[in-house]
Amino acid sequence: MTDHPLDGRIEGLSLMLDLDVGVQQGLIAALKDVGRIAGMNKGDQLFSEGENSADEGYVVLRGSLTIESSAGFSNTLFAPILVGEMKQFAFGDEETRVANVTAAADLEVLRFDWNAFYASLATQLSETQLEEFRCALRRYAWMHFLELEGEL
């Protein structure tokens, strides 16, 4: 049996800190199931503020991102990082992207569709584990939202 290209590459996500080992393993298995590794060039835009049509997420495996909002927030984040999670929750009145996310360097990403990810995750985890994941993802998204709002 050969190693999968993701083995050992996404355990460093800060989201993993809130999850027990079984949930971490299910998360990794679901990402392997539905995600596709791709390269992106510096300057490529992953998300645009206000957009609401796309339901994709990314695990940035290599490289860095710039996150900027019209409210004046700007930050650079480095791999590994999960992005696209905020659209899974309603922050305010609309379920739209709240910032522009741009590749600050060439990237290697794992691109996935959130609906396919949730479907795969449901086959990997028990209901209790799935709820643990959802709570951790909600906290992760809220931390990013508060950061964008200047609250952190």
C-alpha positions, 0 to 999 in steps of 0.5 A: 500500500502506498502513501497518499500525497496528503498523508502527514500534510494536513495535521498541522491545521489549527482546526485539528487542535479542537478535534479528537484523534478519531475525528481528525482521521475521519476529516483526513479520510473525507478530504482524501475522498473528495479533494483534488490537489491543484497548483495556483499561481501568485495573484490568483484569486480564490474568493471574491468578497460578496460572491455567493455562488461557489461552495468550494473550500481549500486546504492550502498545503504550500504557500501563503494567502492574502486576505483583504476586506472592504472594511480595511482588514488585511492579513497574510496567512501561511500553509497549512490553512483551511479557507472557505469555511466562513461561507458555511455559516451566516455572518450577518444577513447574507451567506456571501464571502466576506473577504477577497482571498488571493494567493500571495505566493504560488500555492499547492492546494487541496480543492474540495466542494463542501457538500461532497465533503460533508457527505463523505464525512458523514460516512467516516464519523458517528453522529457525535463525532460529526457534531464535534467537527461542526462545533470545531468548524464553527469556532474556527470560522467565528475566530476568522470572522471576529478577526476580519471585524477587528474584534481580535 
